[in-house]
Amino acid sequence: MLATSPAFKENAAHAMADAGLQKALARTRPQFPAKRAAAVANLPEFEQLRDIGKGIKDHTLAHLDFYLETFAANVERAGGQVHWCSTADDARAAVLGICERVGARTVTKGKSMISEELGINQHLEAHGIVPVETDLGEYILQLRHEPPSHIIAPAFHLNREDWEESFRKSHTDLPADRVFHERRDILTEARTRLREKFLAADVGITGANFLIAETGTSVIVTNEGNGDLTQTLPRVHIVLASIEKTVPTLEDTISLLRLLARSATGQDFSVYTTFSTGPRRAEDVDGPEEYHVILLDNGRSAMVGTEFQPMLRCIRCAACINHCPVYGTVGGHSYGWVYPGPMGSVLTPSLIGVDQAGQLPNASTFCGKCESVCPMKIPLPNMMRHWREREFERHLGPQGMRTGLSVWAWFARRPAMYRLATRVAMAGLGLLGRRRGKFSSLPLAGGWTEGRDLPATEGHTFFARYAREQRAGRA
């Protein structure tokens, strides 16, 4: 996937001016937080589960080599095959090699962010193989030639009229006067189209929410059932997974599943939770003849042992995205690569470089909501600060920002000068703003006042007021 992360500011400006996107965001933005809050309130042990989940992932990352080798050995013991892929090129070559060996012409796909990271659809198409997205959201995006804007709700940025327009343009053999009264009509039409694809596919590709080391099992969670059809009907099932998806045991997986759906969609459990272990056995009534797991590194092992290791605890629930005020304003495409929101602001620089994605850690209010709702207790704001430090050290930020920080640092190292300068500035702003009580424009504050007024100060600093309250015995 081509990264446009360096153009985040331009992307964000375009998003805020997009009336259709803003309509979609306004409609859907409150839904996930409300559902999560209700689900968490109904589970008294949720905070204890967060500690358990964090412990499971920390333990796994501390012994990642052992659990990866254990997982691979158990996959092979069950009759499957593991493909170790250091880079995206390695993974694309492995997938293509499997498809070409079995003569695949059509490939069905379940929703997978790793497949977006690899650009697997484009790679297969370039070699004459037709990939078909089977998740309803991903299917409509494939028709529109758009990438996902959200990691669990890929078409989060679209309105119902967008779906209808795309179906009418793509399904031209159906009656033009058909009516889409509700979402069910869209779902029915998509199901009719996809059924024949499921039956014709030679290979099915899914992602994996978890990889269980003790059994060599891959786990997917879906609400549509398309994942089950993708991995059981074709002759070959390929699992795309990054190395940090590994967990030690089935019991650990169940603990994480109790966190996942509640944090993601506010469900106690997803509608379908499917465990796959190896190819079809002689006594099985269905299932693939071949089972392959593509284990992708692509920069993740370099995060182990660094300040960014906690990011590898992520279970892709999107709670941080769903609660982020920045994402809620600009949507997912503004982030310019596979992973949006707070988790993307940490993960993307780790995978494609801070020189490409250095603007993303700055796209945060640092309200801390992302960390407070993360089921894995990932310290996202702290890691964004680390990326800001890296960006500053490498002189990647705008010169104006660097100059401003240097001026502030000079004053910060001289407390007396800092207090004097802030007193003078606050007094001046207080006088200027006394008449209207706010500023519609200010030098050096255009980014703020362009979209809102800046309240005028009362004419003194917080420290001055605090000292006064202390003297009066009220602090």
N, C-alpha and C positions, 0 to 999 in steps of 0.2 A: 504494500500500500504506500503510495507516494505521500510523504510527510509535508504538510503545509504549516507545521507548528511555528516556524520562524515568522509567519505572517499572522500570528494570533491576534494582534491588535486590529489589523485590517479585517480579519475574519469576524471578530467580535463586533466591530462597527457595522459590518454588513448584516450580521444576525440581529442586532438590535433594531435595524431599519426594515427587517423582513416581517411584514404584517402577518403573513400566514404562520411563520414560526412562532411569533409572539402569541398568537391565538392558541396554538397547540400547547405551548409551555404554560400559559395561564390556565388552560383547562385541566391539564394533567399534573401540573406541579404539586398540588396539595395532596394528591391521592396516595402516593406511596408513604409519605411520612405519617399520615393519619392511620393507614392500615398497619404499619409497623408498630406504632404506639399502642394500638388496640391489642395486637398479638403479644407484645411484650408485657402489657398489663395483665394478660391472662396467664402468664407463666411466672410464678413467683421466684423460681430458681434461675431466671434468665441471667442475672449478673453472675451467679455462680457458674453457669454454663460458659459465659464469656471467659472466665478465668481458666476453666477446663480446656476450652478450645485454644486459647493462647498457649497454654502449657503443652498441648499436643503438638501444635505447629512448631513451637520453639524446640521441643525435644527432637522432632523429625529433622529440622534444619541443622541441629547440632550433630546429627548422625546421618546426614542425607545420603552419603555414599553407600552406607550399609543398607539403608532401606531401598534405594534404587536398585542395588544388586539383588536384594531379596525379591523385589517386585519382578524384575526381569527373569530371575530363575523360576519363579512360580508361573509366570506367563508361559515360558517355554515348557514347563512341566505339564501344563494344561493343553499343550499343542499349538500355542500361539508363537508369534515372533516379535521381538523388540528391535527397533531400529534406533540406534543412538545417533542423534543429530546435533552437532555443535552449533551449526548456523542455519539460517533460513534456507540458504541454497541447498544444504544437505537434506533438509526435510522435504523441500519441493522435489528434489531428485528422487528421494525414497518413495514418495507418493506416486510420482509419475512412473517410476520403474515398476511398481506393483500393478498399476493400471494397464500399462503396456504389456506386461507379461501375460495378463489374463485376457487381453484383447478387449478391454473395456471401451465402450463408446459413450455410455451414459453413466454419470455418477450422481447419486442423491446425497444431500448433505443435511445434517442437523446443524443447528446454530452453534457456532464455535468461534470465539474471539481469536484463537490461535490460527484458524484458517484465514482470518482477516490479516493477522500479523504476517502470515506467509504469502498473502496474495495468491492463494491456491487456485481460486476460480480462474483468474487470468492466465495462470501457468498452464492449467489443464486445457483451457480454450485454445491457447497458442499451439497446443500439440494435438488438436482435433478431437478432444474429449469434451463432452457437454456436461457441465456441472449444473445441478438443479437444487436450488435452496428449497427446503421443505418446511421450515418454520414460517408461519404466516407473515410475520413482520419481515423476515429476510427475503421471502418470496416477492413481496411487493417492492422491496428495495432493489432486488435483482432486475425486476421489470423496469425500474426507474433509473438503473445504473448509478445507484447511490450507495455509499458505505453506511453502516449503522451509526446512529447518533447516541446510543446508549448500550450498555453491555448486557442488560436483561430485557430491555424493551427497544429493539433496534430501530423501530419506526416511530419512536417517541415524538419526533419533530413533525409528524404529518397529521393532517386533519382528515375526517371521513371523506370529504370531497376530493382530496388528493388520491385516496385509494380508489374511489369510484372512477375518477378520470383515467388513472393508469390501467385499470381493468378494462375499460371501454376501448382504450387505444391498443391494448395487447391482445385481447380476446375478441378479435374482429369477426370471427365466425359465429359468434353468439348473437341473438336478436338485439338490435340496437335499442329497441324500446323496453328492454327489461328494466326493472325498477329495483333499486337498492334501498329498502325501507330501513334496514337496521344492519348491525354488524353481522348478524347471522347470515344475511344474504351474501355478503362478501366471503364469509367463511365457507359457505356451501359451494360457491363458484370456484374458490381456490381448491377445495377438497376434490371437486370433480376433475380439475386440471391435473392435480398432483397424483391422483390414484394411478393413472396410467404410467406415470414416471416411476413410481415405486415398483411397479410390476416389471418395468423394462430395465431397471438399473442393474448393471453388472457389479458395481462397487458402491458401498455405502460408507460415508465418512461422517464421524461424529467427533465432538470434543469429549472432554471428561471433566466432571466436577471434582472427582477424587480418583486416585489410584491406590488400591489397597495392597500393601506389600505382602501381607501374610498369605494372600490367596491369589495374587496376580490378577485382580479384578478391576475393571474400569466401571465407574458409576456416572450416570447422567441423570439430571432432573429436568423434567419438562412439564408443561401444562397442556400440551396438544397431542401427545402420543406419536408425533412424527419421528421422534428419535428412535422409538422402538421399531417402527417400520423400516427406518433407514439402516438399522444394524442387524435386522433379522431376515429381511427378504432377499437382499443381494447375495451373490456367491461369496463376496469378500467384504469384511468389515475392517475399516481402518480407523483407529483412534488417534486423534491429534491431541497431545498433552504436553505441557511444559513440566519440567522436572519437579517444581515445587508443589505439584498437585498430589504428591505421594503422602500417604498417611500409613502408620504402622499396622493397625488392626481394623477389623470390622466394627468392633466396639467403639473405637475412636471415630470412625466414619459416622456412626449413628449419632454421636454427640455433636459432630459438626453439622450434620443434616438438621438437627433440631434448631440450630442457630441460623442456618442458611435461608430457609424459606421465610421464617419470621422476619429476618432482616431485609430480605429482598422484596417480597410481595405481600407480606403480612399474613401469609398462610401458615397454619400449623405444620403442614407438609405439602410439598408440591404434588400435583395430581398423579404424575408418573415418576417413580424413582426406580431406575433400572440398573441391575448389576449384570455385567457381562464377563464371563470367565472362559476364554479360549473359544475355539471353533465348535461347531456342532459335533456331538458325539454320536456314536452309532445308534444309541437308544433315544436320542432327541428327535422330536417331531418337526422342529424347525431350527433355524439359525444358519450362520454362514459356514462355508466350507473352510475359509481361511480367516484368521484373526491376527491383525497386525497393530502394534502400538508404536507410533512415532514419538519418541521422547526428545523434546526440544529443549536445548539450553538457550542459545541465542542471547547470551549476556547475563543470564541469571546467576550462574555459578560465580561470576565476578562480584556479585552483590553479597555473597555469603562472607561473613566475617567483617563487614563494613557497617557504617552507620545506617546503611539502607537495607540491611538484612530483614528488619521487621516487615518490610513491604512484601516479602515472600510469604508472609502469613495470610495474605489476602485470599479469600474464598470467593471473590467475584460476586458478592451479593448486591453491590451498587448502593448500599445504604449511604455511603459518603456522597455519592453523586446525587441521590434523591434529596438530600438535605442541604446541598451546597447552594448558597445564594448566587454565586457566580455562574455555575452551570444553569441554574434556573432562569438566568437572564439571557445567556448567550447560546445555550444548547450545546450539544456534543460535537458538532462538526467544526466549531470554532477552534477546538483544541488541535485539530490538524493531523491526528493520527488515530490509531486504533482505540486507545484508552482515554476517555475524557474524565473531567471532574478532578477531585482531589487525588484519587488513586492514580489517575493518568499523569497528574502534575509531578508525581514522584517516580512512577514507573517509566514513563516515556523518556525522560532524560537518562535514566539508567540503561535503556535499551538502544536508543538511537543517538545519545550524546547530548550533553548540556549545550553544546554549540548549536544544535538543531532545535532543542526544546527548552532553552533557558528562559523563555518568556512565561512558560506554564507555571512554575513555582511562584511567580509574581502575580498570577491571576488568582489571588486569594484574599479574602478579608481577614483571615486568621481568626475567625469567630470561634473556631474550635469545635463546631458542631460535628464535623466529619469524624474526629477522633472520639467524640462522646457517643456516637451511634455505631461505630465500627464494632462488629461482634468479636473481632480478633484484637481489639484494643491497639490498633496500629497508630503510632504517634505521627500522623500525617503532617500536621503543621511544623513539627520539629524537623522532619526530613525535608520539607520544603525550604526551611531556613538553611539547612545544609547545602541544598542546591543553589540557593541565592548566594551563599558564601563562595561556592565554586565559580559561579558566574562572575562575581565581582573580582575574585582572584585572577581569573583568566581574561579580564578586561573585555568581557563579552557584552556588557550592558551599555546603554546609551551614555555618551560622555556627559550629558547634562545631569543624569542621575548620579554618576560617579562624582561629579563636581559637588553636587548638593550633599551627598553623603560625606564627602571630605570636609566641607564647611561645617556640617553638623558635628562630625567627629572632633574637629578642632575645638569647638565650643564645649563639647561634652567632656573633654579632658581638662577644661578650665571652668570649674563650677561657678566661680564668682562671675566670670564673663557671661556664662550661660544664663545665670539668674538675671543679670543686668539686661542682657539682650532680650530675654523673654518678657521682662517687665515693660521695657520700652515698646516692644511689639504689641503686647496685649493692650497697653494703654492707648497706643495709636489706633488699633483696630476698634477699641471700645468707643473712642471719640468719633471715628468715621461712621460707625454703624449705629450710633445712638438714635438717629432720626428714624430709620426704617427697621432696625432690629435684625437686618440680614443683608447679605451681599449677593447680588446677582452675578458679579464678576469680580475677580481679584487677580493681580499679577501672581504668577507661579502656581495658581490654583485653578487654572482653566479646565483641567480634567474633571474637577469636582463641580464647578459652577456651570459647566456646559449643560448638565442635566438636572441640576437642582440648586437651590439657594443655600448659601453657607450662613448659619446663624451667627450673628455678631456676638463677640465676647462681652463680658461684663466689665472689662477693663483691667482685670488683674489675673494673675496666674493661679493655678491650683495650689502650688506650694505656699503662695502668699496667703491665700484663704485658709489653708490648713493651719498655718502658723497662727493666724488670727483666731481661729476656732479653738486651738490649743490654749492660747492665752486666756480665752474666755471660759475655758473649762468644759467646752462642748465636744471636743474631739475624742 
